[in-house]
Amino acid sequence: MPLSLPYAALSAAMTFALVMSITPGPNNTMLLASGVNFGLRRTVPHMLGITCGCMVMMIAIALGLGQIFTRFPRLYSVMEIVSAAYLLYLAWKIASSGKLSIGAANERPLTFLQAAAFQWVNPKAWMMAVTGATAFHLHDNLLINALLLAAAFAIVNLPSITVWAAFGLGMRRFLTGPAMLRAFNWSMAALLVASIVPMFSHGSI
């Protein structure tokens, strides 16, 4: 049986993915900082981890994982606490980053697995996945629908987040001085901490 896609829904889903992927948030803040501190090549695993992590989350939620949080709303509070704690840890790691690094160094960017796992405590990723899985319907078959949504979001997500890492790479030439780099890293850490506030102001992820 040939696969027939509702192109209006697909276009809407990809537009939503673009808005969610390219606007500021924890992932893009960290990619900008990683691009500055480690360069684009060393940030590629981080970028791929974000996209794959979001794909897995989208599939899981589209297949029914989101219903767990509907049945057990207290899990939202637990997720908020875990998310906030990990974001504070990542903010500290960014703020304490040292000199610019191209090759091997004691400091390193997030790995593929770390970036993929981070999506499960990233409030913006949860909002994107839950909204996308519930708002857009691409196929009557539950599994095919989940896979199509994940693929559509991934196609948009990877180029969008690459823009942030590439922008960070472009900023490297202006941040060669230790004081300027320190100020940049502290600014990125502050933005990451600021991303925690909306979680608690809304009372849920």
C-alpha positions as CSV (number, residue, x, y, z in Angstrom):
1,M,0.0,0.0,0.0
2,P,1.6,3.3,-1.0
3,L,2.3,5.9,1.7
4,S,0.2,9.0,1.3
5,L,1.2,12.0,3.4
6,P,-1.1,14.9,4.4
7,Y,1.2,17.6,3.1
8,A,-0.5,20.4,5.0
9,A,0.1,18.6,8.3
10,L,3.7,17.8,7.3
11,S,4.4,21.4,6.4
12,A,2.9,22.6,9.6
13,A,4.9,20.0,11.6
14,M,8.2,21.0,9.9
15,T,7.4,24.7,10.4
16,F,6.8,24.1,14.1
17,A,10.1,22.1,14.3
18,L,11.9,24.9,12.7
19,V,10.6,27.5,15.2
20,M,11.4,25.2,18.1
21,S,14.8,24.1,16.8
22,I,16.3,27.5,15.7
23,T,15.1,29.7,18.6
24,P,17.2,30.1,21.7
25,G,17.1,27.4,24.3
26,P,19.4,25.1,26.4
27,N,20.6,23.1,23.4
28,N,21.4,26.1,21.2
29,T,23.0,28.0,24.1
30,M,25.4,25.1,24.7
31,L,26.1,24.6,21.0
32,L,27.0,28.3,20.7
33,A,29.4,28.0,23.6
34,S,30.8,24.7,22.3
35,G,31.4,26.2,18.9
36,V,33.4,29.0,20.5
37,N,35.4,26.8,22.9
38,F,35.9,23.7,20.8
39,G,35.2,24.5,17.2
40,L,32.6,23.0,14.8
41,R,34.3,19.6,14.1
42,R,34.5,18.7,17.8
43,T,30.9,19.8,18.3
44,V,29.5,17.5,15.6
45,P,28.8,14.6,18.0
46,H,27.0,17.0,20.3
47,M,24.8,18.2,17.4
48,L,24.1,14.6,16.3
49,G,23.3,13.6,19.8
50,I,20.7,16.4,20.1
51,T,19.0,15.4,16.9
52,C,19.0,11.6,17.6
53,G,17.9,12.2,21.2
54,C,15.0,14.3,20.1
55,M,14.0,11.6,17.5
56,V,13.9,8.9,20.1
57,M,11.9,11.1,22.5
58,M,9.4,12.0,19.7
59,I,8.9,8.3,18.8
60,A,8.5,7.4,22.5
61,I,6.0,10.1,23.2
62,A,4.1,9.5,19.9
63,L,3.8,5.9,20.9
64,G,2.2,6.7,24.3
65,L,5.0,7.7,26.7
66,G,3.4,11.1,27.3
67,Q,0.3,9.4,28.8
68,I,2.4,8.3,31.7
69,F,2.8,12.0,32.7
70,T,-0.9,12.5,32.3
71,R,-1.7,9.7,34.7
72,F,1.1,10.5,37.1
73,P,1.4,14.3,37.2
74,R,3.8,14.3,40.1
75,L,6.4,13.0,37.7
76,Y,6.4,16.6,36.2
77,S,7.7,17.9,39.5
78,V,10.5,15.3,39.6
79,M,11.4,16.1,36.0
80,E,11.6,19.8,36.9
81,I,14.0,19.2,39.7
82,V,16.2,16.9,37.7
83,S,16.2,19.3,34.8
84,A,17.1,22.3,36.9
85,A,19.9,20.4,38.7
86,Y,21.5,19.2,35.4
87,L,21.1,22.6,33.7
88,L,22.9,24.2,36.7
89,Y,25.7,21.7,36.4
90,L,26.0,22.4,32.7
91,A,26.0,26.1,33.3
92,W,28.9,25.7,35.8
93,K,30.8,23.6,33.2
94,I,30.4,26.4,30.6
95,A,31.3,29.1,33.0
96,S,34.5,27.3,34.1
97,S,35.7,26.6,30.6
98,G,39.3,27.6,30.0
99,K,41.2,28.6,26.9
100,L,40.0,27.8,23.4
101,S,40.6,24.2,22.4
102,I,41.1,22.8,18.9
103,G,42.8,19.4,19.5
104,A,42.9,17.0,22.4
105,A,42.5,18.7,25.8
106,N,41.4,18.0,29.3
107,E,38.2,19.9,28.6
108,R,35.9,18.4,25.9
109,P,32.5,19.1,24.5
110,L,29.5,16.9,25.2
111,T,29.6,13.5,23.6
112,F,26.9,12.0,21.4
113,L,25.5,10.0,24.2
114,Q,25.6,12.8,26.7
115,A,23.8,15.2,24.3
116,A,21.2,12.5,23.5
117,A,20.6,11.7,27.1
118,F,20.3,15.5,28.0
119,Q,17.1,15.7,25.9
120,W,15.3,13.7,28.5
121,V,15.9,16.5,31.1
122,N,15.6,19.3,28.6
123,P,12.3,21.1,29.2
124,K,12.2,22.7,25.7
125,A,12.8,19.2,24.1
126,W,9.9,17.8,26.1
127,M,7.6,20.7,25.1
128,M,8.6,20.2,21.4
129,A,8.1,16.4,21.5
130,V,4.8,16.5,23.5
131,T,3.3,19.3,21.4
132,G,4.5,17.8,18.1
133,A,3.3,14.3,18.9
134,T,-0.2,15.5,19.9
135,A,-0.8,18.3,17.4
136,F,0.3,16.7,14.1
137,H,-1.1,13.6,12.6
138,L,0.8,12.2,9.5
139,H,-0.5,8.6,9.3
140,D,-3.2,6.4,10.8
141,N,-0.7,3.7,11.8
142,L,0.6,4.7,15.3
143,L,4.2,3.5,14.6
144,I,4.4,4.9,11.1
145,N,3.1,8.2,12.4
146,A,5.7,8.3,15.2
147,L,8.5,7.5,12.7
148,L,7.3,10.1,10.2
149,L,7.1,12.8,12.9
150,A,10.6,11.9,14.2
151,A,12.1,12.0,10.7
152,A,10.4,15.3,9.8
153,F,11.6,16.9,13.0
154,A,15.2,15.6,12.5
155,I,15.4,16.9,8.9
156,V,14.7,20.4,10.2
157,N,16.4,20.1,13.6
158,L,20.0,19.2,12.5
159,P,20.5,22.2,10.1
160,S,18.9,24.5,12.6
161,I,21.1,23.7,15.5
162,T,24.2,23.6,13.2
163,V,23.6,27.3,12.6
164,W,24.3,28.0,16.3
165,A,27.5,25.9,16.5
166,A,28.7,27.5,13.3
167,F,28.0,31.0,14.7
168,G,30.0,30.1,17.7
169,L,32.9,29.0,15.4
170,G,32.7,32.4,13.7
171,M,32.9,34.2,17.0
172,R,36.2,32.4,18.0
173,R,38.3,35.1,16.2
174,F,36.9,37.8,18.5
175,L,37.3,35.8,21.8
176,T,41.0,34.9,21.7
177,G,41.7,37.0,24.9
178,P,41.2,35.1,28.2
179,A,39.1,38.0,29.7
180,M,36.7,38.1,26.7
181,L,36.3,34.4,26.5
182,R,35.6,34.3,30.3
183,A,33.0,37.0,29.9
184,F,31.4,35.1,27.0
185,N,31.3,31.8,28.9
186,W,29.8,33.4,31.9
187,S,27.1,35.1,29.7
188,M,26.2,31.7,28.2
189,A,26.1,30.1,31.6
190,A,23.7,32.9,32.8
191,L,21.5,32.3,29.7
192,L,21.4,28.6,30.5
193,V,20.4,29.3,34.1
194,A,17.7,31.8,32.9
195,S,16.2,29.0,30.8
196,I,15.3,27.2,34.1
197,V,12.9,30.0,35.2
198,P,10.0,29.3,32.7
199,M,9.8,25.7,34.0
200,F,8.8,26.8,37.5
201,S,6.8,29.9,36.4
202,H,4.5,27.6,34.5
203,G,4.5,24.9,37.2
204,S,5.3,22.1,34.7
205,I,7.6,21.1,32.0
